[in-house]
Amino acid sequence: MSETRRRPPGSTDVARLAGVSQKTVSRVMNGEPYVSDEIRERVLAAARELGYRRNTAARALNLGRFHRIGVVSLGSALYGPASQLIELERRTRAIGYAFSVVNTLEGDDGGVARAVESLLEQGVDGIVLSEPIDVGEELRIEPGVPVLSLGPLPGLAGPDVIINSPSNVDAGREATAHLLGLGHATVWHVAGPERWWASRDRVRGWRAALSAAGAPEPPMLEGDWTPASGYAAGRVLAADPEVTAVFVANDDMAIGVLRALAEAGRAVPGQVSVVGMDDIPAAAYLSPPLTTIRQDFAASVAQGLALLVERIEGRPGTSAPDLPTTHLVKRQSTRPPEEKT
């Protein structure tokens, strides 16, 4: 005699195990607002325990939606882009959407447009462009679904396009203002690659802080986000006795700057103060521990995705508040300048 086939778990089973109504399960799975974090987690935990899977194909037919968000990510092992991608996946799944990602490579002209087409073929309700960079041409796409870009892209416009740039301008301004507030006459800057929008925005923040303080703007140096490029810039800075304060556009380059200054006998922070950005896990354990700008990827992603889901589901006015997503972490790599005798 054949064994009776077991019925797959349904939403009623999830509701029973979680101790909530079936409507509440539906609201959680649909990513609807006004469900407490405690209830949402209880429902999701029950669904995981039972092995509950929504019938996404049926849902797409009924509602014209796939309940999936696609992400075009710059394929990079750098701390910032990688952390942002991880947070995008975590947050997308937490609000009840499936997650698809297509990676592009820096310098791959047309790669973003091809990635968008790939996601549309898979079936998505919205698209996130994570860490976009300037490839020297306008992006010409008509995806037909809402698009959230975490940074500007030339040519990307339309009623369903949301530009929600991380607070890189504020970060550059805050790092520079911190050093000026300690009494340094000006602040040098080691920037990231010019084609990255994040790098350009940090430069804008640096310049804005210098201008607001009436401080002179010294020549800017450019790296490629790596410690090696920071080391090369650091050797240039170490040779200039006028340099007393440096804002470096990411912590990896700051590591190289610190090494170059140490080799040249320029004490940090005794002779030169250094501020980085990202607050990578190693930053607190450098010698000296690095003062840096920490990015709250969870907050910035939550804000952006809330706007995107509102557009997908047509429910305006419920997005997360626009809160600062960067803040200064003070450690031992900065101090007031030495008094000249």
Residue pairs with C-beta under 8 A, 6 or more apart in sequence:
8 51
8 53
9 50
9 51
9 52
10 52
11 22
11 25
11 26
11 29
11 52
12 22
13 50
13 52
14 25
14 43
14 46
14 47
14 50
14 52
15 21
15 22
15 24
15 25
17 46
17 49
17 50
18 24
18 25
18 39
18 42
18 43
18 45
18 46
19 42
20 39
20 42
20 43
24 35
24 39
24 43
25 43
25 47
27 34
27 35
28 35
28 39
28 40
28 43
28 44
28 96
29 43
29 47
29 54
29 96
30 67
30 96
31 67
31 95
31 96
31 97
31 309
31 313
32 313
33 315
33 318
40 94
44 94
46 52
54 67
56 66
56 67
56 68
56 98
59 65
59 66
59 67
60 66
60 67
60 123
65 125
65 312
66 98
66 123
66 124
66 125
67 96
67 97
67 98
67 125
68 97
68 98
68 99
68 100
68 122
68 123
68 124
68 125
69 92
69 97
69 98
69 99
69 100
69 124
69 125
69 126
69 127
69 128
69 305
69 308
70 100
70 101
70 102
70 116
70 119
70 120
70 122
70 124
70 126
70 127
70 128
71 85
71 88
71 89
71 92
71 99
71 100
71 101
71 102
71 119
71 127
71 128
71 130
72 101
72 102
72 104
72 112
72 115
72 116
72 119
72 127
72 128
72 129
72 130
73 81
73 85
73 88
73 101
73 102
73 103
73 104
73 130
73 131
74 81
74 103
74 104
74 105
74 106
74 130
74 131
74 132
74 133
75 103
75 104
75 105
76 82
76 106
76 131
78 225
78 250
78 252
79 250
79 251
79 252
79 278
79 280
80 131
80 198
80 250
80 278
80 295
81 130
81 131
83 295
83 297
84 130
84 131
84 150
84 297
84 300
84 301
85 101
85 130
86 297
87 297
87 298
87 301
88 99
88 128
88 130
88 301
88 305
89 99
89 101
91 298
91 301
91 302
91 305
92 98
92 99
92 305
93 99
95 305
95 309
97 125
97 309
100 119
100 122
100 124
102 115
102 118
102 119
103 115
104 111
104 112
104 114
104 115
105 111
106 133
107 135
108 135
109 135
109 136
109 137
111 135
112 129
112 132
112 135
112 139
112 141
112 153
113 139
113 140
113 141
116 127
116 141
116 143
119 127
120 127
120 143
120 144
120 145
124 145
125 145
125 146
125 312
126 145
126 146
126 147
126 148
126 308
126 309
126 311
126 312
127 143
127 145
127 146
127 147
127 148
128 147
128 148
128 149
128 150
128 304
128 305
128 308
129 147
129 148
129 149
129 150
129 151
129 153
129 156
130 150
131 150
131 151
131 196
131 198
132 149
132 150
132 151
132 152
132 153
132 197
133 193
133 195
133 196
133 197
134 154
134 195
134 196
134 197
135 195
136 195
137 154
137 155
138 154
138 155
138 156
139 153
139 154
139 155
139 156
140 155
141 147
141 156
145 160
145 312
146 160
146 161
146 162
146 308
146 311
146 312
147 156
147 158
147 160
147 161
147 162
148 162
148 164
148 304
148 305
148 307
148 308
149 156
149 161
149 162
149 163
149 164
150 164
150 165
150 166
150 300
150 304
151 163
151 165
151 166
151 197
151 198
152 163
152 165
152 197
156 163
160 311
162 304
162 307
162 308
162 311
164 300
164 303
164 304
164 307
165 197
165 201
166 198
166 295
166 300
166 325
166 326
167 295
167 300
167 324
167 325
167 326
168 197
168 198
168 201
168 202
168 205
168 326
169 201
169 202
169 204
169 205
169 208
170 205
170 324
170 326
171 201
171 202
171 205
171 277
171 293
171 295
171 326
172 201
172 202
172 203
172 204
172 205
172 206
172 208
172 209
172 247
172 249
173 205
173 206
173 208
173 209
174 205
174 209
174 293
174 326
174 327
174 328
175 205
175 206
175 247
175 275
175 277
175 293
175 328
176 187
176 189
176 205
176 206
176 209
176 210
176 247
177 209
177 212
177 213
178 275
178 291
178 328
178 330
178 334
179 187
179 245
179 247
179 273
179 275
179 334
180 186
180 187
180 209
180 210
180 213
180 215
180 245
182 245
182 273
182 334
182 335
182 336
182 337
183 336
183 337
184 244
184 245
184 273
184 336
184 337
185 215
185 216
185 244
185 337
186 210
186 215
186 216
186 217
186 218
186 245
187 206
187 209
187 210
187 215
187 218
187 245
187 246
187 247
188 218
188 219
188 220
188 221
188 237
188 243
188 245
188 246
188 247
189 203
189 206
189 218
189 220
189 221
189 246
189 247
189 248
189 249
190 220
190 221
190 222
190 223
190 230
190 233
190 234
190 237
190 246
190 247
190 248
190 249
190 253
190 254
190 257
191 199
191 202
191 203
191 220
191 221
191 222
191 223
191 249
192 198
192 199
192 202
192 222
192 223
192 224
192 225
192 249
192 250
192 253
193 199
193 222
193 223
193 224
193 225
194 200
194 222
199 249
202 249
202 277
203 220
203 249
206 247
207 217
209 215
210 216
210 217
211 217
218 243
221 233
221 236
221 237
222 233
223 229
223 230
223 232
223 233
223 249
223 253
223 256
225 249
225 250
225 252
225 253
226 252
226 253
226 256
227 252
227 253
227 255
227 256
227 259
228 256
229 253
229 256
230 248
230 252
230 253
230 254
230 255
230 256
230 257
230 260
231 256
231 257
231 259
231 260
232 256
232 260
233 253
233 256
233 257
233 260
234 256
234 257
234 258
234 259
234 260
234 261
235 260
235 263
235 264
237 243
237 246
237 257
237 260
237 261
237 272
238 260
238 261
238 263
238 264
238 266
238 272
239 264
243 272
244 271
244 272
244 273
244 337
244 338
245 272
245 273
245 274
245 275
245 334
245 337
246 257
246 272
246 273
246 274
246 275
247 275
247 277
248 254
248 257
248 274
248 275
248 276
248 277
249 277
250 276
250 277
250 278
251 276
251 277
251 278
251 279
251 280
251 282
251 283
251 290
251 292
252 278
252 280
253 276
254 274
254 275
254 276
254 277
254 290
254 292
255 282
255 286
257 274
258 268
258 274
258 286
258 287
258 290
258 333
261 267
261 268
261 272
261 274
262 268
266 272
268 274
268 288
268 333
269 288
269 332
269 333
269 334
269 335
270 335
270 338
271 338
273 291
273 333
273 334
273 335
273 337
274 290
274 291
274 333
274 334
275 290
275 291
275 292
275 293
275 328
275 333
275 334
276 283
276 290
276 291
276 292
276 293
277 292
277 293
277 295
278 292
278 293
278 294
278 295
279 292
279 293
279 294
279 295
279 329
283 289
283 290
283 292
283 329
283 331
284 290
284 331
286 333
288 331
288 332
288 333
289 331
289 332
289 333
290 331
290 333
291 328
291 329
291 330
291 331
291 332
291 333
291 334
292 328
292 329
292 331
293 326
293 327
293 328
293 329
294 326
294 327
294 328
294 329
295 325
295 326
296 324
296 325
296 326
296 327
297 325
299 323
299 325
300 325
302 320
303 319
303 320
303 321
303 322
303 323
303 325
306 318
306 319
306 320
307 319
310 316
310 317
310 318
310 319
